[in-house]
Amino acid sequence: KFLEIRQHAVTIGDHPACKDSLPISLDWEHAEPILIDVDGYEAQRNGFRRRGNEMRLSYVERKNMLRSVSGLTVAERKGQYCL
């Protein structure tokens, strides 16, 4: 059995639970899928699994993530997205 992993681009989202108005969503665009043997993947993870609250990003983390992938200056982002 194989596991197919896709790395997606991120984009500004529209999730209503994101109260600070900077939600991040996965974009439709993705890199070429990677096939990995399921048993090898599980062995590499070594049982490590993140909980939901460990996957939540702060406003600053989301802002920095979008800044790194957007290619926009701070002034351009402020004009477009109020970052």
N, CA, C and O atoms as a GROMACS GRO file, in nm:
protein
  332
    1LYS      N    1   0.084  -0.119   0.000
    1LYS     CA    2   0.000   0.000   0.000
    1LYS      C    3   0.088   0.124   0.000
    1LYS      O    4   0.192   0.131   0.066
    2PHE      N    5   0.041   0.223  -0.076
    2PHE     CA    6   0.114   0.348  -0.086
    2PHE      C    7   0.027   0.465  -0.043
    2PHE      O    8  -0.095   0.463  -0.056
    3LEU      N    9   0.094   0.565   0.007
    3LEU     CA   10   0.030   0.689   0.049
    3LEU      C   11   0.068   0.796  -0.051
    3LEU      O   12   0.186   0.812  -0.082
    4GLU      N   13  -0.030   0.870  -0.103
    4GLU     CA   14  -0.002   0.979  -0.197
    4GLU      C   15  -0.007   1.111  -0.120
    4GLU      O   16  -0.108   1.144  -0.059
    5ILE      N   17   0.102   1.185  -0.123
    5ILE     CA   18   0.112   1.312  -0.051
    5ILE      C   19   0.119   1.424  -0.152
    5ILE      O   20   0.199   1.420  -0.246
    6ARG      N   21   0.035   1.525  -0.132
    6ARG     CA   22   0.035   1.643  -0.218
    6ARG      C   23   0.065   1.766  -0.132
    6ARG      O   24   0.004   1.785  -0.027
    7GLN      N   25   0.156   1.846  -0.178
    7GLN     CA   26   0.186   1.972  -0.110
    7GLN      C   27   0.114   2.082  -0.187
    7GLN      O   28   0.144   2.109  -0.304
    8HIS      N   29   0.019   2.146  -0.120
    8HIS     CA   30  -0.063   2.250  -0.182
    8HIS      C   31  -0.009   2.388  -0.151
    8HIS      O   32   0.054   2.411  -0.047
    9ALA      N   33  -0.034   2.480  -0.243
    9ALA     CA   34  -0.006   2.621  -0.218
    9ALA      C   35  -0.108   2.671  -0.116
    9ALA      O   36  -0.215   2.612  -0.100
   10VAL      N   37  -0.076   2.780  -0.048
   10VAL     CA   38  -0.170   2.841   0.046
   10VAL      C   39  -0.221   2.972  -0.012
   10VAL      O   40  -0.154   3.036  -0.094
   11THR      N   41  -0.340   3.010   0.032
   11THR     CA   42  -0.402   3.134  -0.014
   11THR      C   43  -0.484   3.192   0.100
   11THR      O   44  -0.508   3.125   0.200
   12ILE      N   45  -0.525   3.316   0.086
   12ILE     CA   46  -0.612   3.377   0.186
   12ILE      C   47  -0.748   3.310   0.175
   12ILE      O   48  -0.804   3.296   0.066
   13GLY      N   49  -0.800   3.267   0.290
   13GLY     CA   50  -0.924   3.193   0.291
   13GLY      C   51  -1.042   3.275   0.339
   13GLY      O   52  -1.038   3.398   0.340
   14ASP      N   53  -1.148   3.204   0.378
   14ASP     CA   54  -1.270   3.272   0.422
   14ASP      C   55  -1.338   3.198   0.538
   14ASP      O   56  -1.460   3.198   0.548
   15HIS      N   57  -1.259   3.136   0.624
   15HIS     CA   58  -1.316   3.058   0.733
   15HIS      C   59  -1.379   3.150   0.838
   15HIS      O   60  -1.312   3.240   0.888
   16PRO      N   61  -1.506   3.130   0.871
   16PRO     CA   62  -1.575   3.221   0.964
   16PRO      C   63  -1.523   3.213   1.108
   16PRO      O   64  -1.544   3.307   1.185
   17ALA      N   65  -1.456   3.106   1.145
   17ALA     CA   66  -1.406   3.093   1.283
   17ALA      C   67  -1.277   3.172   1.304
   17ALA      O   68  -1.231   3.185   1.417
   18CYS      N   69  -1.219   3.224   1.198
   18CYS     CA   70  -1.095   3.300   1.207
   18CYS      C   71  -1.132   3.445   1.237
   18CYS      O   72  -1.155   3.524   1.145
   19LYS      N   73  -1.139   3.478   1.364
   19LYS     CA   74  -1.192   3.606   1.408
   19LYS      C   75  -1.100   3.724   1.380
   19LYS      O   76  -1.146   3.838   1.381
   20ASP      N   77  -0.970   3.701   1.356
   20ASP     CA   78  -0.879   3.813   1.333
   20ASP      C   79  -0.865   3.845   1.184
   20ASP      O   80  -0.773   3.916   1.145
   21SER      N   81  -0.954   3.794   1.103
   21SER     CA   82  -0.967   3.824   0.961
   21SER      C   83  -0.846   3.790   0.875
   21SER      O   84  -0.818   3.860   0.778
   22LEU      N   85  -0.774   3.684   0.909
   22LEU     CA   86  -0.664   3.640   0.823
   22LEU      C   87  -0.661   3.488   0.814
   22LEU      O   88  -0.562   3.426   0.855
   23PRO      N   89  -0.767   3.426   0.762
   23PRO     CA   90  -0.767   3.281   0.747
   23PRO      C   91  -0.679   3.237   0.630
   23PRO      O   92  -0.666   3.308   0.531
   24ILE      N   93  -0.620   3.120   0.643
   24ILE     CA   94  -0.539   3.061   0.536
   24ILE      C   95  -0.610   2.935   0.488
   24ILE      O   96  -0.659   2.856   0.569
   25SER      N   97  -0.614   2.917   0.359
   25SER     CA   98  -0.674   2.798   0.299
   25SER      C   99  -0.573   2.734   0.204
   25SER      O  100  -0.480   2.799   0.157
   26LEU      N  101  -0.593   2.606   0.178
   26LEU     CA  102  -0.513   2.539   0.076
   26LEU      C  103  -0.568   2.580  -0.060
   26LEU      O  104  -0.689   2.586  -0.081
   27ASP      N  105  -0.478   2.607  -0.152
   27ASP     CA  106  -0.517   2.642  -0.288
   27ASP      C  107  -0.536   2.514  -0.367
   27ASP      O  108  -0.496   2.406  -0.323
   28TRP      N  109  -0.599   2.523  -0.484
   28TRP     CA  110  -0.615   2.407  -0.570
   28TRP      C  111  -0.482   2.363  -0.629
   28TRP      O  112  -0.460   2.245  -0.655
   29GLU      N  113  -0.392   2.459  -0.649
   29GLU     CA  114  -0.260   2.431  -0.707
   29GLU      C  115  -0.178   2.344  -0.612
   29GLU      O  116  -0.176   2.368  -0.491
   30HIS      N  117  -0.111   2.244  -0.668
   30HIS     CA  118  -0.027   2.158  -0.584
   30HIS      C  119   0.093   2.108  -0.662
   30HIS      O  120   0.093   2.106  -0.786
   31ALA      N  121   0.195   2.069  -0.588
   31ALA     CA  122   0.315   2.012  -0.650
   31ALA      C  123   0.286   1.870  -0.697
   31ALA      O  124   0.180   1.815  -0.668
   32GLU      N  125   0.378   1.814  -0.768
   32GLU     CA  126   0.364   1.676  -0.815
   32GLU      C  127   0.348   1.583  -0.695
   32GLU      O  128   0.427   1.593  -0.600
   33PRO      N  129   0.250   1.493  -0.695
   33PRO     CA  130   0.229   1.403  -0.580
   33PRO      C  131   0.352   1.314  -0.554
   33PRO      O  132   0.424   1.277  -0.646
   34ILE      N  133   0.371   1.282  -0.428
   34ILE     CA  134   0.480   1.193  -0.386
   34ILE      C  135   0.416   1.065  -0.335
   34ILE      O  136   0.324   1.069  -0.253
   35LEU      N  137   0.463   0.950  -0.383
   35LEU     CA  138   0.413   0.821  -0.335
   35LEU      C  139   0.511   0.765  -0.233
   35LEU      O  140   0.632   0.756  -0.258
   36ILE      N  141   0.456   0.728  -0.116
   36ILE     CA  142   0.538   0.675  -0.008
   36ILE      C  143   0.473   0.547   0.044
   36ILE      O  144   0.351   0.540   0.057
   37ASP      N  145   0.553   0.447   0.072
   37ASP     CA  146   0.504   0.324   0.132
   37ASP      C  147   0.443   0.356   0.269
   37ASP      O  148   0.508   0.422   0.351
   38VAL      N  149   0.321   0.310   0.295
   38VAL     CA  150   0.251   0.343   0.420
   38VAL      C  151   0.331   0.297   0.542
   38VAL      O  152   0.344   0.372   0.638
   39ASP      N  153   0.383   0.175   0.539
   39ASP     CA  154   0.459   0.124   0.654
   39ASP      C  155   0.586   0.207   0.677
   39ASP      O  156   0.623   0.234   0.791
   40GLY      N  157   0.652   0.248   0.569
   40GLY     CA  158   0.770   0.332   0.581
   40GLY      C  159   0.736   0.468   0.638
   40GLY      O  160   0.810   0.523   0.718
   41TYR      N  161   0.622   0.524   0.595
   41TYR     CA  162   0.577   0.654   0.646
   41TYR      C  163   0.548   0.646   0.795
   41TYR      O  164   0.591   0.732   0.871
   42GLU      N  165   0.476   0.542   0.836
   42GLU     CA  166   0.444   0.526   0.979
   42GLU      C  167   0.570   0.505   1.062
   42GLU      O  168   0.579   0.556   1.174
   43ALA      N  169   0.666   0.432   1.009
   43ALA     CA  170   0.792   0.411   1.082
   43ALA      C  171   0.869   0.542   1.096
   43ALA      O  172   0.928   0.569   1.200
   44GLN      N  173   0.867   0.623   0.991
   44GLN     CA  174   0.936   0.752   0.994
   44GLN      C  175   0.871   0.847   1.093
   44GLN      O  176   0.940   0.924   1.161
   45ARG      N  177   0.738   0.844   1.104
   45ARG     CA  178   0.666   0.930   1.199
   45ARG      C  179   0.695   0.889   1.342
   45ARG      O  180   0.687   0.972   1.433
   46ASN      N  181   0.728   0.762   1.362
   46ASN     CA  182   0.762   0.711   1.494
   46ASN      C  183   0.651   0.739   1.596
   46ASN      O  184   0.679   0.770   1.712
   47GLY      N  185   0.524   0.728   1.552
   47GLY     CA  186   0.411   0.746   1.642
   47GLY      C  187   0.376   0.890   1.672
   47GLY      O  188   0.277   0.915   1.741
   48PHE      N  189   0.453   0.987   1.623
   48PHE     CA  190   0.426   1.128   1.650
   48PHE      C  191   0.300   1.172   1.577
   48PHE      O  192   0.287   1.154   1.456
   49ARG      N  193   0.209   1.231   1.652
   49ARG     CA  194   0.086   1.284   1.593
   49ARG      C  195   0.052   1.414   1.664
   49ARG      O  196   0.047   1.419   1.787
   50ARG      N  197   0.029   1.519   1.586
   50ARG     CA  198  -0.007   1.649   1.645
   50ARG      C  199  -0.155   1.652   1.680
   50ARG      O  200  -0.237   1.591   1.612
   51ARG      N  201  -0.187   1.723   1.786
   51ARG     CA  202  -0.326   1.745   1.824
   51ARG      C  203  -0.377   1.869   1.751
   51ARG      O  204  -0.299   1.946   1.696
   52GLY      N  205  -0.508   1.886   1.751
   52GLY     CA  206  -0.570   1.999   1.680
   52GLY      C  207  -0.514   2.134   1.720
   52GLY      O  208  -0.486   2.218   1.634
   53ASN      N  209  -0.497   2.156   1.851
   53ASN     CA  210  -0.448   2.286   1.895
   53ASN      C  211  -0.301   2.308   1.859
   53ASN      O  212  -0.255   2.422   1.857
   54GLU      N  213  -0.227   2.201   1.831
   54GLU     CA  214  -0.087   2.214   1.790
   54GLU      C  215  -0.076   2.251   1.642
   54GLU      O  216   0.030   2.294   1.597
   55MET      N  217  -0.184   2.235   1.568
   55MET     CA  218  -0.183   2.268   1.426
   55MET      C  219  -0.237   2.408   1.400
   55MET      O  220  -0.225   2.460   1.289
   56ARG      N  221  -0.296   2.469   1.501
   56ARG     CA  222  -0.353   2.604   1.486
   56ARG      C  223  -0.242   2.707   1.480
   56ARG      O  224  -0.150   2.705   1.562
   57LEU      N  225  -0.249   2.795   1.383
   57LEU     CA  226  -0.149   2.900   1.367
   57LEU      C  227  -0.201   3.031   1.424
   57LEU      O  228  -0.319   3.062   1.413
   58SER      N  229  -0.112   3.107   1.486
   58SER     CA  230  -0.149   3.238   1.537
   58SER      C  231  -0.163   3.336   1.420
   58SER      O  232  -0.124   3.305   1.308
   59TYR      N  233  -0.218   3.453   1.448
   59TYR     CA  234  -0.231   3.557   1.346
   59TYR      C  235  -0.094   3.590   1.287
   59TYR      O  236  -0.080   3.600   1.165
   60VAL      N  237   0.007   3.606   1.372
   60VAL     CA  238   0.141   3.641   1.326
   60VAL      C  239   0.200   3.530   1.239
   60VAL      O  240   0.263   3.558   1.137
   61GLU      N  241   0.180   3.404   1.278
   61GLU     CA  242   0.231   3.292   1.198
   61GLU      C  243   0.164   3.288   1.060
   61GLU      O  244   0.230   3.266   0.959
   62ARG      N  245   0.032   3.310   1.057
   62ARG     CA  246  -0.040   3.312   0.929
   62ARG      C  247   0.006   3.430   0.844
   62ARG      O  248   0.026   3.416   0.723
   63LYS      N  249   0.021   3.546   0.907
   63LYS     CA  250   0.067   3.666   0.836
   63LYS      C  251   0.205   3.643   0.774
   63LYS      O  252   0.228   3.677   0.658
   64ASN      N  253   0.296   3.585   0.852
   64ASN     CA  254   0.431   3.558   0.801
   64ASN      C  255   0.430   3.454   0.690
   64ASN      O  256   0.507   3.464   0.595
   65MET      N  257   0.342   3.353   0.702
   65MET     CA  258   0.332   3.251   0.598
   65MET      C  259   0.286   3.314   0.467
   65MET      O  260   0.344   3.288   0.361
   66LEU      N  261   0.182   3.397   0.474
   66LEU     CA  262   0.133   3.462   0.353
   66LEU      C  263   0.236   3.560   0.297
   66LEU      O  264   0.249   3.574   0.176
   67ARG      N  265   0.307   3.628   0.385
   67ARG     CA  266   0.411   3.721   0.342
   67ARG      C  267   0.520   3.646   0.264
   67ARG      O  268   0.567   3.695   0.161
   68SER      N  269   0.558   3.529   0.312
   68SER     CA  270   0.666   3.454   0.247
   68SER      C  271   0.627   3.398   0.112
   68SER      O  272   0.713   3.378   0.026
   69VAL      N  273   0.499   3.371   0.090
   69VAL     CA  274   0.457   3.312  -0.037
   69VAL      C  275   0.394   3.411  -0.133
   69VAL      O  276   0.378   3.380  -0.251
   70SER      N  277   0.357   3.530  -0.086
   70SER     CA  278   0.282   3.622  -0.171
   70SER      C  279   0.369   3.699  -0.270
   70SER      O  280   0.326   3.729  -0.381
   71GLY      N  281   0.492   3.732  -0.228
   71GLY     CA  282   0.577   3.814  -0.313
   71GLY      C  283   0.538   3.960  -0.313
   71GLY      O  284   0.591   4.038  -0.392
   72LEU      N  285   0.444   4.000  -0.226
   72LEU     CA  286   0.399   4.138  -0.219
   72LEU      C  287   0.475   4.213  -0.109
   72LEU      O  288   0.518   4.153  -0.011
   73THR      N  289   0.489   4.342  -0.127
   73THR     CA  290   0.548   4.424  -0.021
   73THR      C  291   0.443   4.446   0.087
   73THR      O  292   0.325   4.419   0.066
   74VAL      N  293   0.486   4.494   0.203
   74VAL     CA  294   0.393   4.520   0.314
   74VAL      C  295   0.288   4.622   0.269
   74VAL      O  296   0.170   4.604   0.298
   75ALA      N  297   0.330   4.728   0.200
   75ALA     CA  298   0.236   4.830   0.154
   75ALA      C  299   0.132   4.772   0.057
   75ALA      O  300   0.014   4.806   0.066
   76GLU      N  301   0.176   4.686  -0.034
   76GLU     CA  302   0.083   4.625  -0.128
   76GLU      C  303  -0.017   4.536  -0.056
   76GLU      O  304  -0.136   4.537  -0.088
   77ARG      N  305   0.031   4.458   0.041
   77ARG     CA  306  -0.058   4.370   0.116
   77ARG      C  307  -0.159   4.452   0.195
   77ARG      O  308  -0.277   4.416   0.201
   78LYS      N  309  -0.115   4.560   0.256
   78LYS     CA  310  -0.207   4.643   0.334
   78LYS      C  311  -0.317   4.699   0.246
   78LYS      O  312  -0.432   4.706   0.286
   79GLY      N  313  -0.280   4.739   0.124
   79GLY     CA  314  -0.378   4.791   0.032
   79GLY      C  315  -0.477   4.687  -0.016
   79GLY      O  316  -0.596   4.716  -0.032
   80GLN      N  317  -0.429   4.566  -0.038
   80GLN     CA  318  -0.514   4.460  -0.091
   80GLN      C  319  -0.590   4.384   0.017
   80GLN      O  320  -0.710   4.360   0.004
   81TYR      N  321  -0.519   4.346   0.122
   81TYR     CA  322  -0.575   4.249   0.215
   81TYR      C  323  -0.581   4.298   0.359
   81TYR      O  324  -0.623   4.222   0.447
   82CYS      N  325  -0.542   4.418   0.385
   82CYS     CA  326  -0.543   4.472   0.522
   82CYS      C  327  -0.459   4.388   0.616
   82CYS      O  328  -0.502   4.360   0.728
   83LEU      N  329  -0.339   4.348   0.574
   83LEU     CA  330  -0.251   4.270   0.661
   83LEU      C  331  -0.169   4.361   0.747
   83LEU      O  332  -0.088   4.315   0.827
   0.00000   0.00000   0.00000
